[in-house]
């Protein structure tokens, strides 16, 4: 159980993961109710850390969930305002002017798309809500896809390329998370690609490397949303499939991947203003099928494999 000092540190933080200040207010009330006699002396200092001007007046005057706490104190509000708590928590006056930034809200969901479902490609999409720790099935993909690229733009999932089990695809589909409808992006890419990486950089969408069903690729295509056209940009120095792709500092990074004979540990960086790739510091080990992410200005490379390709060779013999 938090003590008063620990709770105060939380209340004053700008990084609380809450939908609104009302949740902070009710959390404080619940903490006080747990041991009212021992904790009522902390009301002034803790209430001062709640951003009362961001609460709706109806919330304040209706009292906390489960009834009111009686307390008469004059306490400072956030900033230089003050509130008169006559019947806690119903202040008679709140100065709603002044800079009272709300706590940051880290809403959002993670999505799991496609992949293998037993012995065939899956078409389902699941959404994960970290606040509820719950997965929810969404609308199925219209096309069965494996090894596709996916990116997010304006509450839309953009699904690029992949393979359907028989052929490599160059089509692009968009799923609107608000309407739960699918749309086909026209025209398709110039090259069919599976095992590609995709990312948005300064507006355009980039489709990087992959495999076209016959050979590994070092080519890169760029989708211009305003012109609604695909065009090729400078190719990478190496062929890469199942590479990790991420954006950091207005640059596109491509990490690892494989070319059929070797898995790479090299990293390439693309500058959209010069249309050039440069090699950056390599990873410590080779990684194909690597996952990458950006956090606090750093690139992270996770997992993957370090073998190029597992093949079975078979001699054709006439059956006698």
Protein Blocks (a to p, Z undefined) as FASTA:
>chain_A
ZZfklmmmmmmpckbccfbfklmmmmmmmmmmmmmmlmmmmmmmmmmmpcfklpcfklmm
nopehiaaddddddddehjbdcddfbccbdfbdcfedjdddddddedddddeehiehjac
cfbdcdddfklopacdddddfbdcehiacddeehiacdeehiehjaccfbdcdddfklop
acddddddfbdcehiacddeehiacdeehiehjaccfbdcdddfklopacdddddfbdce
hiacddeehiacdeeiiehjaccfbdcdddfklopacdddddfbdcehiacddeehiacd
eehifbfbdcddddddddZZ
